Amino acid sequence: MTNQTEKSLENIPYEQALAELEQIVSDLESSERPLEEALALYERGQVLARYCSILLDQAELRIEQISGDQILPVDGEAIS
């Protein structure tokens, strides 16, 4: 992420970023837009998706540090 992108996301909680991402996906799926506008929305969506992924990875790491164990997903295989 660029510094400008990081600044625009640095204080946004996960839930807000995810809601914005979901709205972008909905907008792109439900209407035709000029190419430049669609590309700008797509780019913002990609940034938000990466940001949400980073926040989830950080939360997972924190849980691992707190519990001292590996997290087991629903299928029962350990996540390293």
C-alpha contacts under 8 A as a table, 3 or more apart, distances in Angstrom:
res1	aa1	res2	aa2	distance
1	M	5	T	6.03
1	M	6	E	6.27
1	M	47	V	7.40
2	T	5	T	5.15
2	T	6	E	6.14
3	N	6	E	5.02
3	N	7	K	6.11
4	Q	7	K	5.19
4	Q	8	S	6.34
5	T	8	S	5.14
5	T	9	L	6.35
5	T	47	V	7.66
6	E	9	L	5.19
6	E	10	E	5.58
7	K	10	E	5.22
8	S	11	N	7.69
9	L	12	I	5.29
9	L	51	Y	7.78
12	I	16	Q	6.33
12	I	17	A	6.36
13	P	16	Q	5.46
13	P	17	A	6.37
14	Y	17	A	5.15
14	Y	18	L	6.05
14	Y	52	C	6.09
14	Y	55	L	6.84
15	E	18	L	5.13
15	E	19	A	6.10
16	Q	19	A	5.07
16	Q	20	E	6.20
17	A	20	E	5.16
17	A	21	L	6.16
17	A	48	L	6.16
17	A	51	Y	7.89
17	A	52	C	6.82
18	L	21	L	4.97
18	L	22	E	6.10
18	L	48	L	7.29
18	L	49	A	7.73
18	L	52	C	6.77
19	A	22	E	5.08
19	A	23	Q	6.21
20	E	23	Q	5.06
20	E	24	I	6.24
20	E	48	L	7.89
21	L	24	I	5.10
21	L	25	V	6.28
21	L	45	G	5.49
21	L	48	L	6.12
21	L	49	A	7.00
22	E	25	V	5.14
22	E	26	S	6.17
23	Q	26	S	5.02
23	Q	27	D	6.04
24	I	27	D	5.03
24	I	28	L	6.09
24	I	41	L	6.41
24	I	42	Y	7.59
24	I	45	G	6.41
25	V	28	L	5.19
25	V	29	E	6.11
25	V	45	G	7.51
26	S	29	E	5.17
26	S	30	S	5.99
27	D	30	S	5.34
27	D	31	S	6.17
28	L	31	S	6.05
28	L	32	E	7.33
28	L	33	R	7.81
28	L	38	A	6.85
28	L	41	L	7.67
28	L	42	Y	7.94
33	R	37	E	6.30
33	R	38	A	5.80
34	P	37	E	5.41
34	P	38	A	6.20
35	L	38	A	5.10
35	L	39	L	6.07
36	E	39	L	5.09
36	E	40	A	6.17
37	E	40	A	5.09
37	E	41	L	6.22
38	A	41	L	5.12
38	A	42	Y	6.06
39	L	42	Y	4.95
39	L	43	E	6.03
40	A	43	E	5.09
40	A	44	R	6.20
41	L	44	R	5.12
41	L	45	G	6.07
42	Y	45	G	4.96
42	Y	46	Q	6.23
43	E	46	Q	5.11
43	E	47	V	6.36
44	R	47	V	5.10
44	R	48	L	6.16
45	G	48	L	5.05
45	G	49	A	6.03
46	Q	49	A	5.05
46	Q	50	R	6.25
47	V	50	R	5.26
47	V	51	Y	6.13
48	L	51	Y	4.94
48	L	52	C	6.05
49	A	52	C	5.20
49	A	53	S	6.14
50	R	53	S	5.03
50	R	54	I	6.18
51	Y	54	I	5.12
51	Y	55	L	6.29
52	C	55	L	5.09
52	C	56	L	6.17
53	S	56	L	5.10
53	S	57	D	6.13
54	I	57	D	5.06
54	I	58	Q	6.16
55	L	58	Q	5.07
55	L	59	A	6.19
56	L	59	A	5.02
56	L	60	E	6.12
57	D	60	E	5.06
57	D	61	L	6.18
58	Q	61	L	5.10
58	Q	62	R	6.15
59	A	62	R	5.05
59	A	63	I	6.19
60	E	63	I	5.12
60	E	64	E	6.21
60	E	71	I	7.94
61	L	64	E	5.05
61	L	65	Q	6.16
62	R	65	Q	5.02
62	R	66	I	6.15
63	I	66	I	5.07
63	I	67	S	5.97
63	I	71	I	7.98
64	E	67	S	5.22
64	E	68	G	5.43
64	E	69	D	5.76
64	E	70	Q	6.06
64	E	71	I	6.65
65	Q	68	G	5.24
65	Q	69	D	7.70
67	S	70	Q	7.99
70	Q	78	A	6.10
70	Q	79	I	6.20
70	Q	80	S	6.48
71	I	78	A	6.07
71	I	79	I	5.79
71	I	80	S	7.85
72	L	75	D	7.71
72	L	76	G	5.46
72	L	77	E	5.88
72	L	78	A	4.79
72	L	79	I	6.21
73	P	76	G	5.46
73	P	77	E	6.27
73	P	78	A	6.78
73	P	79	I	7.16
74	V	77	E	7.86
